[in-house]
Structures are given as structure tokens and as C-alpha cells.
Amino acid sequence: MANNVKKHIDISNFKNILFDCDGVLWHGQKVHNGAVETINRIRAMGKRVLFVTNNSSNARFDYFHKIAVLGFKPVDETDVFCSAHSAALLITKAWKPDSKVFVVGTMAMGHALELLGRKWTGVKPEASLSDYDTSPRNIAANTTDLDDKIDFVLVGLDHNLSYRRLIKAATYLANPDCRLIATNRDQRLVIDQGDRCLTIPGTGVIVRAVEEASGRVAELVGKPERIMFDEMVAEHGIDPSETLIVGDNLETDILFGKNCGITTVLVTSGCSTEEDIERLNIYPDYLLNDINDLLI
């Protein structure tokens, strides 16, 4: 029962506190009320504060800059873990001298690969297909700019997704040696506009399209998989038993915590509600209204 989830937490026994970003610390560019003060008070208590996000729209440095500008004062880039950087690291581990990545996503994902010295293509706008002749034969005849050597298809949030880009991704993935890697499976983001709620499709929608077109299943980098946590252990040496994650999404943040063996806190300031706990049968260790309740 969701009513049995604890609604008060003593954070004094935790050395490391991980925070999801959107829905927990901010909404878009608007900082959650009291969040900056709470984070800075927690850090003043001697806690290590790390930021972990599935959003692939920005590279690690971009998030570091945003977090700093908003007033959260990260120590350096290694305080930030994002799916674009994690995907680039995963690809690097399997890299061969002549490898190349096709990116279905943002320039930030390409830049994350460049920072590790990896070659990539994609992202640039694709020429549109004519409405007058979209027969498979005509589409094939006009898809001539394919790379001969693509070893990875990397899929993230793509604001300029096109049918032609899907064709290329599926074609490259017809090679069984080409790996399909996705930053996350986040389904949607709902923005309250006052008079209505705007639903923005998430990366998971795009991943599913590539999977269906190619007949392949993507390797997932972001939450709830534990890849980013393994990076935290490698970079900071953190102990799961001394670590807490605070998130707003049961299916990503809370499952991530469970997969990593760390204590979980759901805040209802973003995606998931208390009612979702029983519906999804995903139970956090603690349930709070927002991150300010960490210090009550």
C-alpha cells in the first residue's frame, strides 16, 4: 500500500545524495521554489551532491553550466551524469579504429562523442520526401548518401526527426554487427500551460520507432539501467549503502535506485504521483512532496 511508504527521512546517515533534475530541481528554466537553498544546505552538511539526468539534449558541460547558473554550485563536471556522456563512454569501450556512429538525436550527443575522439554523422536536417511520389522504389532511389561503415546507431531526443533519418537508421541496423544504443526510454513530458497541458513526446517514442523499423532492441544507457551509477562508483568511489537518490519518476529514477541497491525518495513535484505507486507497483523507500522536505 502506498500509504505505508515512509513520509519522513533523516538524511544524516547518507554520504551521497543523487538528484534527478527536471521535475525535482527545476521545470524547464524555472527553479523549484527553495531548491537552491536546500541543495546548498545539504552540501554544507558535508554531503556529496551529484546530478543525474536522462535528458540527452545537452552534453555534460552544458548541464554543469546550467546547474551552476541556476545557483546549485556543482564542484566540477564530474558532479554531473547525463545520458549523452554515458552513451559516448559506452561506445568508446567497444570502439575500433575505423568505427563511426550514426546519431539520431541532438548536436550535444555528437559533441559528447567528439570529446572522446569518436567519429559520427547524422543530426543535420534531412531533405524532405516529395508528397507526390513516395513509393518505396522512389524513396530508395533518392536515398543515396548512406555511409559505407556505421558500427553504432545512437538514438536520443531528436527534435528534427524525419522519415529519411529513420530509413537510414534501419538500413544501418540491417547489419547485425551494428549496435543500437539509446539514451533512455522516457515516454513523455507534460507541460502545464494553465488552460491546458501540452504533451511532448519523449525519447522513448523515437527509440520505439527505430526498433520497430529495424527489428532490433536497443541497449539502454539511461535510468533505470545502472550504467550511470557504475560511472559514479568509478569516478567518486561511492558506496551504495551510503547513497540516496531523489527523483520524480517511478519508472526511471526509483527503478534506477532499486537496480543499484540505493535508497529511493520519490518527490511528487514532477512526473509521478502517490496514486501511481500502487498502479505501477513500484514502491519507493520514501515519499515526499518536494526536495525541501528532505530537511524537515
C-alpha positions as CSV (number, residue, x, y, z in Angstrom):
1,M,0.0,0.0,0.0
2,A,1.2,3.5,-0.9
3,N,0.0,4.7,2.5
4,N,2.7,2.6,4.1
5,V,5.6,4.3,2.3
6,K,7.5,6.4,4.8
7,K,7.0,10.2,4.5
8,H,9.8,11.4,6.6
9,I,13.5,10.8,6.2
10,D,16.7,11.5,8.2
11,I,19.5,12.1,5.7
12,S,22.2,12.3,8.3
13,N,23.3,8.7,7.6
14,F,23.8,9.2,3.9
15,K,27.1,10.5,2.5
16,N,25.9,10.7,-1.2
17,I,22.7,12.2,-2.5
18,L,21.8,11.9,-6.1
19,F,19.3,14.3,-7.6
20,D,17.3,13.9,-10.8
21,C,17.0,17.4,-12.4
22,D,13.8,18.2,-14.3
23,G,10.8,17.9,-12.1
24,V,12.9,17.8,-8.9
25,L,15.2,20.8,-9.1
26,W,13.5,22.8,-11.9
27,H,10.8,22.8,-14.5
28,G,12.3,23.9,-17.8
29,Q,14.2,27.1,-16.9
30,K,12.2,27.7,-13.7
31,V,13.9,26.6,-10.5
32,H,11.7,24.8,-8.0
33,N,10.9,27.1,-5.0
34,G,13.6,26.6,-2.3
35,A,15.6,24.0,-4.3
36,V,18.8,26.1,-4.5
37,E,18.8,26.7,-0.7
38,T,18.0,23.1,0.1
39,I,20.8,21.8,-2.2
40,N,23.4,24.2,-0.8
41,R,22.3,23.4,2.8
42,I,22.7,19.7,2.1
43,R,26.2,20.3,0.7
44,A,27.1,22.4,3.7
45,M,26.3,19.3,5.8
46,G,29.2,17.6,4.2
47,K,27.1,15.5,1.8
48,R,28.4,14.7,-1.8
49,V,25.7,16.0,-4.2
50,L,25.5,14.6,-7.7
51,F,23.2,15.4,-10.5
52,V,21.9,12.6,-12.8
53,T,19.6,13.1,-15.8
54,N,18.3,11.1,-18.7
55,N,17.9,14.1,-20.9
56,S,20.2,13.8,-23.9
57,S,19.6,17.4,-25.2
58,N,22.7,18.7,-23.6
59,A,26.3,17.5,-23.1
60,R,27.9,17.1,-19.6
61,F,29.5,20.6,-19.7
62,D,26.1,22.2,-20.8
63,Y,24.4,20.7,-17.7
64,F,27.3,21.7,-15.5
65,H,26.9,25.3,-16.8
66,K,23.1,25.3,-16.4
67,I,23.3,23.9,-12.9
68,A,25.9,26.5,-11.9
69,V,24.0,29.4,-13.5
70,L,20.8,28.4,-11.7
71,G,22.7,28.6,-8.4
72,F,23.2,25.0,-7.4
73,K,27.1,25.3,-7.3
74,P,28.4,22.0,-8.6
75,V,32.0,21.5,-7.8
76,D,33.0,20.4,-11.3
77,E,31.8,18.5,-14.3
78,T,32.2,15.1,-12.6
79,D,29.3,16.1,-10.3
80,V,27.0,15.7,-13.4
81,F,26.0,12.5,-15.1
82,C,23.9,12.6,-18.3
83,S,22.9,10.1,-20.8
84,A,24.7,11.7,-23.8
85,H,28.0,11.4,-22.0
86,S,27.3,7.9,-20.7
87,A,26.4,6.7,-24.3
88,A,29.7,8.1,-25.6
89,L,31.6,6.3,-22.9
90,L,29.8,3.0,-23.7
91,I,30.5,3.4,-27.4
92,T,34.2,4.2,-26.6
93,K,34.6,0.9,-24.8
94,A,33.7,-1.0,-28.0
95,W,35.5,1.4,-30.4
96,K,37.6,0.1,-33.3
97,P,40.0,2.3,-35.4
98,D,37.6,2.7,-38.3
99,S,34.3,2.9,-36.3
100,K,31.6,5.5,-36.9
101,V,28.4,6.4,-35.2
102,F,25.1,7.5,-36.8
103,V,23.3,9.8,-34.4
104,V,19.5,10.1,-34.3
105,G,19.4,13.0,-31.8
106,T,21.0,16.3,-30.9
107,M,24.3,18.1,-31.6
108,A,25.1,17.6,-28.0
109,M,25.2,13.9,-28.5
110,G,27.6,14.4,-31.3
111,H,29.8,16.7,-29.3
112,A,29.9,14.1,-26.4
113,L,31.3,11.7,-29.0
114,E,33.8,14.3,-30.3
115,L,35.2,15.0,-26.9
116,L,36.2,11.3,-26.7
117,G,37.7,11.4,-30.2
118,R,34.9,9.5,-31.9
119,K,33.7,9.9,-35.5
120,W,30.0,10.4,-36.1
121,T,27.4,11.6,-38.6
122,G,23.7,12.4,-38.6
123,V,21.8,15.2,-36.9
124,K,21.9,17.6,-39.9
125,P,18.4,18.2,-41.4
126,E,17.4,15.7,-44.0
127,A,15.9,16.6,-47.4
128,S,12.1,16.1,-47.3
129,L,10.4,13.5,-49.4
130,S,8.1,14.6,-52.1
131,D,4.4,14.2,-51.4
132,Y,3.8,13.2,-55.0
133,D,6.0,10.1,-55.3
134,T,6.7,8.3,-52.0
135,S,6.7,4.8,-53.4
136,P,9.4,2.5,-51.8
137,R,11.3,2.4,-55.2
138,N,11.4,6.3,-55.4
139,I,12.5,6.6,-51.8
140,A,15.3,4.1,-52.3
141,A,16.4,5.9,-55.5
142,N,16.6,9.2,-53.6
143,T,18.4,7.8,-50.5
144,T,22.0,7.7,-51.9
145,D,24.0,9.4,-49.1
146,L,24.5,6.4,-46.9
147,D,27.8,5.7,-45.2
148,D,29.6,2.5,-46.0
149,K,30.7,2.0,-42.4
150,I,28.4,2.6,-39.5
151,D,29.1,0.5,-36.3
152,F,26.7,2.2,-33.9
153,V,23.3,3.8,-34.2
154,L,22.8,6.1,-31.2
155,V,19.3,7.3,-30.5
156,G,18.3,10.2,-28.2
157,L,15.8,13.0,-28.2
158,D,15.6,14.3,-31.8
159,H,13.6,17.5,-32.4
160,N,14.2,17.2,-36.1
161,L,13.3,13.5,-36.6
162,S,12.5,12.7,-40.2
163,Y,11.3,9.7,-42.2
164,R,14.5,9.7,-44.1
165,R,16.5,9.6,-40.9
166,L,14.5,6.6,-39.8
167,I,15.3,4.9,-43.1
168,K,19.0,5.4,-42.6
169,A,19.0,4.1,-39.1
170,A,17.0,1.0,-40.0
171,T,19.3,0.4,-43.0
172,Y,22.5,0.6,-41.0
173,L,20.9,-1.7,-38.4
174,A,20.3,-4.4,-41.0
175,N,23.9,-5.2,-40.4
176,P,23.8,-7.5,-37.3
177,D,27.2,-6.1,-36.2
178,C,25.8,-2.6,-35.9
179,R,24.8,-1.9,-32.3
180,L,21.6,0.1,-31.5
181,I,22.1,2.2,-28.3
182,A,19.5,4.5,-26.8
183,T,20.0,7.2,-24.2
184,N,16.7,6.5,-22.5
185,R,13.1,5.4,-22.9
186,D,11.3,8.4,-21.3
187,Q,7.8,8.4,-22.8
188,R,6.6,11.9,-22.5
189,L,6.9,15.3,-20.7
190,V,3.7,17.1,-19.8
191,I,3.9,20.9,-19.5
192,D,1.1,22.7,-17.6
193,Q,0.2,25.8,-19.6
194,G,-2.6,26.9,-17.3
195,D,-5.6,26.5,-19.6
196,R,-4.3,23.1,-20.9
197,C,-1.4,20.6,-20.6
198,L,0.9,20.2,-23.5
199,T,2.2,16.7,-24.1
200,I,5.7,16.5,-25.5
201,P,6.8,13.0,-26.8
202,G,9.9,11.8,-25.2
203,T,13.0,9.9,-26.4
204,G,11.2,6.5,-25.9
205,V,8.8,7.3,-28.7
206,I,11.8,7.7,-31.1
207,V,13.6,4.7,-29.8
208,R,10.5,2.6,-30.3
209,A,10.2,3.8,-33.9
210,V,13.8,2.8,-34.7
211,E,13.3,-0.6,-33.0
212,E,10.1,-1.3,-35.0
213,A,11.7,-0.1,-38.3
214,S,14.8,-2.2,-37.7
215,G,13.5,-5.2,-35.8
216,R,16.2,-4.6,-33.2
217,V,16.1,-4.0,-29.5
218,A,18.1,-1.0,-28.2
219,E,20.8,-1.2,-25.5
220,L,19.7,1.3,-22.9
221,V,22.1,3.7,-21.2
222,G,20.0,6.0,-19.0
223,K,17.9,5.3,-15.9
224,P,16.6,2.8,-14.9
225,E,19.7,0.9,-16.1
226,R,22.7,1.2,-13.8
227,I,25.3,2.3,-16.3
228,M,25.4,5.9,-14.9
229,F,25.7,4.6,-11.4
230,D,28.7,2.5,-12.3
231,E,30.3,5.6,-13.6
232,M,29.7,7.4,-10.3
233,V,31.3,4.5,-8.5
234,A,34.3,4.6,-10.8
235,E,34.7,8.4,-10.6
236,H,33.8,9.0,-6.9
237,G,34.1,5.6,-5.2
238,I,30.6,5.9,-3.7
239,D,29.1,3.1,-1.5
240,P,25.5,2.2,-2.4
241,S,24.7,1.6,1.2
242,E,25.5,5.3,1.9
243,T,23.7,6.7,-1.1
244,L,20.2,8.2,-1.7
245,I,18.5,9.1,-4.9
246,V,15.8,11.7,-5.1
247,G,13.6,11.6,-8.2
248,D,10.1,12.4,-9.6
249,N,9.7,9.4,-11.9
250,L,8.9,5.9,-10.6
251,E,9.8,4.1,-13.8
252,T,13.2,5.7,-14.2
253,D,14.5,7.3,-11.0
254,I,13.0,4.9,-8.5
255,L,13.7,1.8,-10.5
256,F,17.2,3.1,-11.1
257,G,17.7,3.3,-7.3
258,K,16.4,-0.3,-6.9
259,N,18.6,-1.6,-9.7
260,C,21.7,0.0,-8.0
261,G,20.8,-1.0,-4.4
262,I,20.4,2.5,-3.1
263,T,17.7,4.2,-1.0
264,T,15.0,5.9,-3.0
265,V,12.9,9.0,-2.4
266,L,10.0,9.9,-4.7
267,V,9.0,13.6,-4.8
268,T,5.6,14.4,-6.2
269,S,6.7,17.7,-7.7
270,G,7.1,16.3,-11.2
271,C,6.1,13.3,-13.1
272,S,4.7,10.5,-10.8
273,T,2.0,10.8,-8.2
274,E,1.3,8.9,-5.0
275,E,-1.5,7.1,-6.9
276,D,1.0,5.9,-9.4
277,I,2.8,3.9,-6.8
278,E,0.1,1.2,-6.5
279,R,-0.9,1.4,-10.2
280,L,2.7,0.7,-11.3
281,N,3.6,-1.5,-8.3
282,I,6.8,0.4,-7.9
283,Y,7.4,1.4,-4.2
284,P,10.0,4.0,-3.2
285,D,11.5,3.8,0.3
286,Y,10.3,7.4,1.0
287,L,7.6,9.7,-0.4
288,L,7.9,13.5,-0.1
289,N,6.1,16.5,-1.6
290,D,9.4,18.1,-2.8
291,I,13.1,18.2,-2.1
292,N,12.6,20.8,0.7
293,D,11.1,18.0,2.8
294,L,14.5,16.4,2.9
295,L,15.4,18.9,5.7
296,I,12.2,18.8,7.7
